[in-house]
Amino acid sequence: MWQLAEKKTTPIYQQIIEQIISYIQDGTLQPGDKLPAERKLAEYYQVNRSTVVHALEELASLGWVLRRQGSGTIVNEGNWGRSTIPRVDWRSLFTQETLPKEPFVEKAYPLLKNPDAIDLYSGELPLSMIPDFRFPSYTWEELLLEEKKQSPLGYRPLQQVICQRIKLEQKIDVSSNQVLITSGAQQAMFLLLQVMLQSGDSVAIEDPSFLYSLPIFASAGVRLYGVEMDREGMRIDKLEQLILTKKIKLIILNPTFQNPTGTTMSEKRRNELIELSLKYQLPIVEDEVFSEMNFGKTPPSLKELAPHQVIHLGSLSKIFGSSIKIGWVVADQNLIQRLSEAKQMMDFSISVFPQVIAHTALTDPQFEQNQAELVVTLKQKAKDFIDQAKSIAEDWHISSIEGGIYVYLTWRHQRLTRKDWDIFLREKLVIAPAFLFSNDTMAMRVNYTRMTDQTRQEFFSKLFVISKELRRS
């Protein structure tokens, strides 16, 4: 295992770095595994100890391993601060079929297709809850005419509708040249990383956060640093410490019905965040894909509070499912222009067809009524979940549900390990453990909207049994 198989012209320490990273990526080395001692590695590789030390220190600086005096070197259990290797091995990039997957996700995916399993992992509404709308028939010639309404920023009628909705909901006057249509919010995020950051730059996100496991940050060579949260959202004191110590270049957060915790940042905390970002001249990226699913009044968006300091991301995928993969970026015109140019250079063009569908959905006369009915249904499902959750409250702390599609359950007892969560898969309950969003292993995200009365009953019955087993372990 600890041998360099082929002769290369690159330095030995670099070859050691690349081999250890490949072992971590393919699962040969697992999170928390301890590497052999420096002297042993030097013997295995038949090199000086100083060469091994150089390689391990470089791996530690890139975030792949942790070095602790007296404890040796262990594989980092999380992605915080992790960066890519300094030299890109293009051949391996082109021959690699897929990015390595988290082992828990690998085991969970087959269950998502099993009719006997309960899918509380997927980040979408069930098909039965997706608002319906009437889509008019189009001839090919008519679609070609619609294609002429495309600009480099997107389908102009859709841009205009988004501008109208932003003015109505966020009290901001936005023109079409400040809106870029993208193929979902993730593409928007990827473009922002390419335009605003360089490889090696650092970004602050919430801890926990769905952004934690997205491959787009690793592919851009961007380091992620998590900021602790409390009931009001991201802690500003912890964020400022990171800004000062890690040279943060960008702040990205999901302030309303946060994924995975469901937390909504308070208005006071939002103002403190904006004040801090102005102090250090750091832009904020606000991901607001759940804001349409609120049960009551929510605080003003960050974009509303600071229109020029905040870049706003929106999407229709949470309401209409991933079949309408349409998102958008709202920012000042000069940044939108740069994003548009990057989008064209990368050939990230979007067909007019899904944009026409999105425009039809948003302008449907029944849209507002359907949206209101969806919120009523979500509110009832949330109430039913919270009511039934009282049966397991002794073992799990349940987050409040004020909107969105997720609820966060935190284990109240002994420390859990990653392996403990395999019990859920054995019981055919597909949930999202906290370690998919952080270094934490004590909580899980559940998509409560996917539960019927029957599956909710099954979920709590199984959770009761699982909890007893966890307490004994």
C-alpha positions as CSV (number, residue, x, y, z in Angstrom):
1,M,0.0,0.0,0.0
2,W,2.7,2.5,1.0
3,Q,4.8,2.2,-2.2
4,L,5.2,4.4,-5.2
5,A,4.5,2.1,-8.1
6,E,6.0,4.0,-11.1
7,K,8.8,6.3,-11.7
8,K,7.8,9.9,-12.2
9,T,9.7,13.1,-12.8
10,T,7.7,15.0,-10.1
11,P,9.3,15.3,-6.6
12,I,8.8,12.3,-4.3
13,Y,7.0,14.3,-1.6
14,Q,4.4,15.4,-4.3
15,Q,4.0,11.7,-5.3
16,I,3.3,10.8,-1.7
17,I,0.7,13.6,-1.4
18,E,-1.1,12.4,-4.5
19,Q,-1.1,8.8,-3.4
20,I,-2.5,9.6,0.0
21,I,-5.2,11.8,-1.5
22,S,-6.2,9.1,-3.9
23,Y,-6.5,6.6,-1.0
24,I,-8.8,9.0,0.8
25,Q,-10.9,9.6,-2.4
26,D,-11.3,5.9,-3.2
27,G,-12.1,4.9,0.3
28,T,-8.9,3.0,1.1
29,L,-8.4,5.5,3.9
30,Q,-11.6,6.4,5.8
31,P,-12.3,9.6,7.8
32,G,-10.7,9.3,11.2
33,D,-8.1,6.6,10.1
34,K,-4.7,7.0,11.5
35,L,-1.7,7.1,9.2
36,P,1.5,5.2,10.0
37,A,4.1,7.1,12.0
38,E,6.5,9.4,10.1
39,R,9.4,7.0,10.7
40,K,7.4,4.0,9.4
41,L,6.2,5.9,6.3
42,A,9.8,6.8,5.6
43,E,10.8,3.1,5.8
44,Y,7.8,2.1,3.5
45,Y,8.6,4.7,0.9
46,Q,12.4,4.3,1.3
47,V,12.9,8.0,1.7
48,N,14.3,10.4,4.3
49,R,11.9,11.2,7.2
50,S,12.1,14.9,6.2
51,T,10.5,14.0,2.8
52,V,7.6,12.4,4.6
53,V,7.2,15.3,7.0
54,H,7.1,17.7,4.0
55,A,4.3,15.7,2.4
56,L,2.3,15.4,5.6
57,E,2.6,19.1,6.4
58,E,1.4,19.9,2.8
59,L,-1.5,17.5,3.2
60,A,-2.4,19.2,6.5
61,S,-2.3,22.6,4.9
62,L,-4.6,21.4,2.2
63,G,-7.0,20.1,4.8
64,W,-6.8,16.4,3.9
65,V,-5.2,15.3,7.2
66,L,-4.9,16.6,10.8
67,R,-1.6,16.5,12.6
68,R,-1.7,16.5,16.4
69,Q,1.3,16.2,18.7
70,G,1.2,13.0,20.6
71,S,-1.7,11.6,18.5
72,G,0.0,11.3,15.0
73,T,-1.7,12.0,11.7
74,I,-5.3,11.2,11.0
75,V,-7.5,11.5,7.9
76,N,-9.7,14.7,8.3
77,E,-13.3,13.6,9.2
78,G,-14.7,16.6,7.4
79,N,-14.2,18.9,4.4
80,W,-13.6,22.2,6.3
81,G,-10.6,24.0,4.8
82,R,-9.9,21.2,2.3
83,S,-8.3,22.2,-0.9
84,T,-7.1,20.4,-4.0
85,I,-3.6,19.2,-4.8
86,P,-1.3,22.0,-6.1
87,R,-0.5,20.3,-9.4
88,V,-3.4,19.1,-11.5
89,D,-3.0,15.6,-12.9
90,W,-5.1,16.1,-16.1
91,R,-4.7,12.5,-17.2
92,S,-6.4,11.2,-14.0
93,L,-9.1,13.8,-14.2
94,F,-10.1,12.7,-17.7
95,T,-9.9,9.0,-16.9
96,Q,-11.8,9.2,-13.7
97,E,-15.4,8.2,-14.3
98,T,-17.1,9.8,-11.4
99,L,-16.2,11.8,-8.3
100,P,-16.0,9.6,-5.2
101,K,-19.2,9.4,-3.2
102,E,-19.9,9.5,0.5
103,P,-20.2,5.8,1.6
104,F,-23.5,6.4,3.4
105,V,-25.0,7.9,0.2
106,E,-23.7,5.0,-1.9
107,K,-25.6,2.6,0.4
108,A,-28.7,4.9,0.4
109,Y,-29.2,5.4,-3.3
110,P,-30.4,1.8,-4.1
111,L,-33.1,2.2,-1.3
112,L,-34.5,5.3,-3.0
113,K,-35.8,3.0,-5.7
114,N,-37.1,0.4,-3.3
115,P,-40.9,0.8,-2.8
116,D,-40.6,-0.7,0.7
117,A,-38.3,2.0,1.8
118,I,-39.3,5.4,3.1
119,D,-37.6,8.2,1.3
120,L,-37.1,11.2,3.6
121,Y,-33.7,12.0,2.0
122,S,-34.7,13.5,-1.3
123,G,-34.8,17.3,-1.4
124,E,-38.0,17.7,-3.4
125,L,-41.7,17.8,-2.7
126,P,-43.6,14.5,-3.5
127,L,-45.1,14.6,-6.9
128,S,-48.6,14.7,-5.5
129,M,-47.8,18.1,-3.9
130,I,-46.2,19.9,-6.8
131,P,-48.6,22.7,-7.9
132,D,-50.3,22.0,-11.2
133,F,-50.7,24.5,-14.1
134,R,-51.9,24.3,-17.6
135,F,-49.2,24.4,-20.3
136,P,-50.4,25.6,-23.7
137,S,-49.5,23.6,-26.8
138,Y,-46.7,25.0,-29.0
139,T,-45.8,24.3,-32.6
140,W,-42.1,24.0,-33.4
141,E,-42.4,27.2,-35.3
142,E,-43.9,29.0,-32.3
143,L,-41.0,27.7,-30.1
144,L,-38.5,29.1,-32.6
145,L,-40.2,32.4,-32.3
146,E,-39.9,32.3,-28.6
147,E,-36.2,31.5,-29.0
148,K,-35.8,34.9,-30.6
149,K,-36.8,36.4,-27.2
150,Q,-33.6,35.0,-25.7
151,S,-30.8,37.3,-24.7
152,P,-27.4,36.4,-23.3
153,L,-29.0,36.8,-19.9
154,G,-31.9,34.5,-20.6
155,Y,-35.5,34.4,-21.8
156,R,-36.7,38.0,-21.5
157,P,-40.3,37.4,-20.6
158,L,-39.1,35.2,-17.7
159,Q,-36.6,37.8,-16.6
160,Q,-39.4,40.4,-16.5
161,V,-41.7,38.1,-14.4
162,I,-38.8,37.5,-11.9
163,C,-38.2,41.3,-11.7
164,Q,-41.9,41.8,-10.9
165,R,-42.0,39.1,-8.2
166,I,-38.8,40.5,-6.6
167,K,-40.4,44.0,-6.5
168,L,-43.6,42.6,-5.0
169,E,-41.9,40.3,-2.4
170,Q,-38.7,42.1,-1.5
171,K,-39.6,45.8,-2.3
172,I,-36.6,46.1,-4.6
173,D,-36.6,47.7,-8.1
174,V,-34.7,45.3,-10.3
175,S,-34.2,45.7,-14.0
176,S,-33.7,42.8,-16.5
177,N,-30.0,43.5,-16.9
178,Q,-29.6,42.6,-13.2
179,V,-31.1,39.1,-13.6
180,L,-29.3,36.1,-15.1
181,I,-31.2,32.9,-15.8
182,T,-29.3,29.7,-15.0
183,S,-30.0,26.0,-15.1
184,G,-30.8,25.8,-11.4
185,A,-29.2,27.4,-8.3
186,Q,-26.1,25.2,-8.4
187,Q,-25.1,26.4,-11.8
188,A,-25.5,30.0,-10.5
189,M,-23.2,29.1,-7.6
190,F,-20.6,27.5,-9.9
191,L,-20.5,30.7,-12.1
192,L,-20.1,32.9,-9.0
193,L,-17.1,30.8,-7.9
194,Q,-15.5,31.0,-11.3
195,V,-15.9,34.7,-11.6
196,M,-15.4,36.0,-8.1
197,L,-12.8,33.6,-6.7
198,Q,-9.4,32.0,-7.5
199,S,-8.1,28.5,-6.6
200,G,-7.0,28.5,-2.9
201,D,-9.5,31.3,-1.8
202,S,-11.6,30.7,1.3
203,V,-15.4,30.9,1.7
204,A,-17.5,31.0,4.9
205,I,-20.7,29.0,5.0
206,E,-23.0,27.9,7.8
207,D,-22.2,24.8,9.9
208,P,-24.1,22.6,9.1
209,S,-24.8,23.4,5.4
210,F,-25.9,21.6,2.3
211,L,-23.0,23.4,0.5
212,Y,-20.6,21.3,2.6
213,S,-20.8,18.3,0.3
214,L,-21.2,20.0,-3.1
215,P,-18.3,19.0,-5.5
216,I,-18.3,22.5,-7.2
217,F,-16.1,23.9,-4.4
218,A,-13.5,21.2,-4.7
219,S,-13.4,21.5,-8.5
220,A,-12.8,25.2,-8.2
221,G,-10.1,24.7,-5.6
222,V,-12.0,26.7,-3.0
223,R,-11.7,26.1,0.7
224,L,-14.8,26.0,2.8
225,Y,-15.0,27.1,6.5
226,G,-18.0,26.5,8.6
227,V,-19.5,29.1,10.9
228,E,-21.3,27.8,14.0
229,M,-25.0,28.6,14.2
230,D,-27.4,29.2,17.0
231,R,-31.2,29.8,17.0
232,E,-30.8,33.1,15.3
233,G,-28.6,31.8,12.5
234,M,-24.9,32.2,11.7
235,R,-22.9,33.5,14.7
236,I,-21.4,36.8,13.7
237,D,-18.6,36.6,16.3
238,K,-17.4,33.3,15.0
239,L,-17.7,34.6,11.4
240,E,-15.4,37.6,12.3
241,Q,-12.8,35.2,13.8
242,L,-12.7,33.3,10.5
243,I,-12.5,36.5,8.4
244,L,-9.4,37.5,10.4
245,T,-7.7,34.1,10.5
246,K,-8.6,32.4,7.2
247,K,-8.8,35.4,4.8
248,I,-12.4,34.8,3.8
249,K,-13.2,36.2,0.4
250,L,-17.0,35.4,0.2
251,I,-19.9,34.6,2.6
252,I,-22.5,32.1,1.3
253,L,-25.6,31.3,3.3
254,N,-29.2,30.1,3.2
255,P,-30.8,32.4,5.8
256,T,-34.5,31.4,5.4
257,F,-35.5,27.8,6.3
258,Q,-31.9,26.8,6.2
259,N,-30.9,23.5,4.7
260,P,-30.5,21.2,6.7
261,T,-31.6,22.7,10.0
262,G,-34.7,24.6,8.9
263,T,-33.5,27.7,10.9
264,T,-34.4,31.2,9.8
265,M,-31.9,34.0,10.6
266,S,-33.4,36.7,12.7
267,E,-33.7,40.3,11.3
268,K,-31.3,41.5,14.0
269,R,-28.7,38.9,13.0
270,R,-29.2,39.8,9.3
271,N,-28.4,43.4,10.0
272,E,-25.3,42.4,12.0
273,L,-24.2,40.2,9.2
274,I,-24.5,43.0,6.7
275,E,-22.7,45.4,9.0
276,L,-19.8,43.0,9.3
277,S,-19.6,42.4,5.5
278,L,-19.5,46.1,4.9
279,K,-16.7,46.5,7.6
280,Y,-14.5,44.0,5.7
281,Q,-15.9,44.7,2.2
282,L,-17.0,41.1,1.7
283,P,-19.9,40.2,-0.7
284,I,-22.7,38.0,0.6
285,V,-24.4,35.3,-1.5
286,E,-27.9,34.7,-0.3
287,D,-29.5,31.4,-1.4
288,E,-33.3,31.9,-1.0
289,V,-34.8,28.8,-2.6
290,F,-37.2,28.0,0.2
291,S,-38.6,31.5,0.8
292,E,-41.9,30.8,-1.1
293,M,-42.7,28.0,1.5
294,N,-43.3,30.1,4.6
295,F,-46.1,29.6,7.1
296,G,-46.1,33.2,8.3
297,K,-44.1,36.4,8.1
298,T,-40.4,36.0,7.5
299,P,-37.6,38.7,8.0
300,P,-36.7,40.9,5.1
301,S,-34.3,39.2,2.7
302,L,-30.6,40.1,2.9
303,K,-30.9,41.5,-0.6
304,E,-33.7,43.8,0.5
305,L,-31.7,45.1,3.5
306,A,-28.5,45.7,1.4
307,P,-29.3,45.6,-2.4
308,H,-25.7,46.3,-3.6
309,Q,-23.9,44.2,-1.0
310,V,-25.9,41.0,-1.5
311,I,-26.1,38.6,-4.5
312,H,-29.4,36.8,-4.5
313,L,-30.0,33.3,-5.8
314,G,-33.5,32.0,-6.5
315,S,-34.9,28.7,-8.0
316,L,-38.1,27.0,-9.0
317,S,-36.8,23.5,-8.4
318,K,-38.1,23.3,-4.8
319,I,-41.7,24.1,-5.8
320,F,-41.9,22.4,-9.2
321,G,-39.3,19.7,-8.8
322,S,-36.0,19.2,-10.6
323,S,-37.8,18.7,-13.9
324,I,-38.0,22.6,-14.2
325,K,-34.3,23.2,-13.5
326,I,-34.5,27.0,-13.6
327,G,-32.7,29.3,-11.3
328,W,-31.5,32.9,-11.3
329,V,-28.9,35.3,-10.0
330,V,-29.9,38.9,-9.0
331,A,-26.9,41.2,-8.7
332,D,-25.6,44.6,-9.8
333,Q,-25.3,44.9,-13.6
334,N,-21.5,44.7,-13.9
335,L,-21.4,41.4,-12.0
336,I,-24.3,40.0,-14.0
337,Q,-22.5,40.9,-17.2
338,R,-19.3,39.1,-16.1
339,L,-21.4,36.0,-15.1
340,S,-23.1,36.0,-18.5
341,E,-19.8,36.2,-20.3
342,A,-18.4,33.3,-18.2
343,K,-21.6,31.3,-18.9
344,Q,-21.2,31.8,-22.6
345,M,-17.5,30.9,-22.5
346,M,-18.3,27.6,-20.7
347,D,-21.2,27.0,-23.2
348,F,-23.7,26.8,-20.3
349,S,-26.5,27.7,-22.6
350,I,-30.1,26.9,-21.5
351,S,-32.8,25.8,-23.9
352,V,-35.7,28.2,-24.3
353,F,-38.2,25.3,-23.6
354,P,-37.7,25.0,-19.7
355,Q,-37.7,28.8,-19.5
356,V,-41.0,29.0,-21.4
357,I,-42.4,26.4,-19.0
358,A,-41.2,28.4,-16.0
359,H,-42.7,31.6,-17.4
360,T,-46.0,29.8,-18.0
361,A,-46.0,28.5,-14.4
362,L,-45.3,31.8,-12.8
363,T,-47.9,33.7,-15.0
364,D,-50.6,31.0,-14.6
365,P,-53.8,32.7,-13.2
366,Q,-54.0,29.8,-10.6
367,F,-50.4,30.1,-9.5
368,E,-51.0,32.2,-6.4
369,Q,-54.0,30.1,-5.3
370,N,-52.0,26.9,-5.9
371,Q,-49.1,28.3,-3.9
372,A,-51.4,29.3,-1.0
373,E,-52.9,25.8,-1.0
374,L,-49.4,24.2,-1.0
375,V,-48.5,26.3,2.1
376,V,-51.7,25.1,3.9
377,T,-50.8,21.5,3.1
378,L,-47.2,22.0,4.2
379,K,-48.4,23.6,7.5
380,Q,-50.7,20.7,8.2
381,K,-48.0,18.1,7.5
382,A,-45.6,20.0,9.8
383,K,-48.2,20.1,12.6
384,D,-48.8,16.3,12.2
385,F,-45.1,15.6,12.3
386,I,-44.5,17.8,15.4
387,D,-47.5,16.3,17.2
388,Q,-46.3,12.7,16.6
389,A,-42.7,13.6,17.4
390,K,-43.7,14.0,21.1
391,S,-43.4,10.2,21.3
392,I,-39.6,10.3,20.7
393,A,-38.9,13.7,22.4
394,E,-37.0,11.9,25.2
395,D,-34.4,10.8,22.7
396,W,-34.4,13.5,20.0
397,H,-34.6,17.3,20.0
398,I,-36.9,18.3,17.2
399,S,-36.4,21.7,15.5
400,S,-39.4,23.9,14.9
401,I,-41.0,24.0,11.4
402,E,-41.9,27.4,10.3
403,G,-41.6,26.8,6.5
404,G,-39.5,25.0,4.0
405,I,-39.4,21.2,3.6
406,Y,-37.0,20.0,6.3
407,V,-37.0,19.2,10.0
408,Y,-33.8,18.6,12.0
409,L,-33.6,15.9,14.7
410,T,-30.7,15.9,17.2
411,W,-29.8,12.9,19.3
412,R,-29.9,13.7,23.1
413,H,-27.6,11.0,24.4
414,Q,-24.1,9.5,23.9
415,R,-21.9,10.4,20.9
416,L,-23.0,8.6,17.7
417,T,-20.5,7.4,15.1
418,R,-21.0,7.3,11.3
419,K,-21.6,3.5,11.5
420,D,-24.6,4.0,13.9
421,W,-26.5,5.6,11.1
422,D,-26.4,2.4,9.0
423,I,-29.2,1.2,11.4
424,F,-31.6,3.5,9.6
425,L,-30.7,2.0,6.2
426,R,-31.2,-1.5,7.6
427,E,-34.7,-0.4,8.7
428,K,-35.3,1.1,5.2
429,L,-35.5,4.7,6.5
430,V,-33.5,6.9,4.1
431,I,-32.6,10.0,6.0
432,A,-29.7,12.5,5.7
433,P,-27.3,12.3,8.7
434,A,-25.6,15.5,9.8
435,F,-22.2,14.3,8.6
436,L,-23.3,15.0,5.1
437,F,-23.5,18.7,6.0
438,S,-20.8,19.0,8.6
439,N,-18.3,17.1,10.8
440,D,-21.2,16.4,13.2
441,T,-22.6,12.9,13.7
442,M,-25.4,13.7,16.2
443,A,-28.3,14.8,14.0
444,M,-30.3,14.0,10.9
445,R,-32.3,16.0,8.3
446,V,-35.8,14.7,7.4
447,N,-37.9,15.8,4.5
448,Y,-41.3,15.8,6.4
449,T,-43.2,16.7,3.2
450,R,-42.7,13.2,1.8
451,M,-44.6,11.5,4.6
452,T,-48.1,10.2,4.2
453,D,-50.2,9.4,7.3
454,Q,-49.1,5.8,6.9
455,T,-45.4,6.4,6.3
456,R,-45.3,8.9,9.2
457,Q,-46.7,6.2,11.5
458,E,-44.1,3.8,10.2
459,F,-41.3,6.3,10.6
460,F,-42.0,7.0,14.3
461,S,-42.6,3.3,15.1
462,K,-39.2,2.4,13.5
463,L,-37.5,5.4,15.1
464,F,-38.7,4.3,18.5
465,V,-37.1,0.9,18.0
466,I,-33.9,2.4,16.5
467,S,-33.6,4.8,19.5
468,K,-33.7,1.9,22.0
469,E,-31.0,0.1,20.0
470,L,-28.9,3.3,19.9
471,R,-29.2,3.8,23.6
472,R,-27.9,0.3,24.3
473,S,-24.9,0.7,21.9
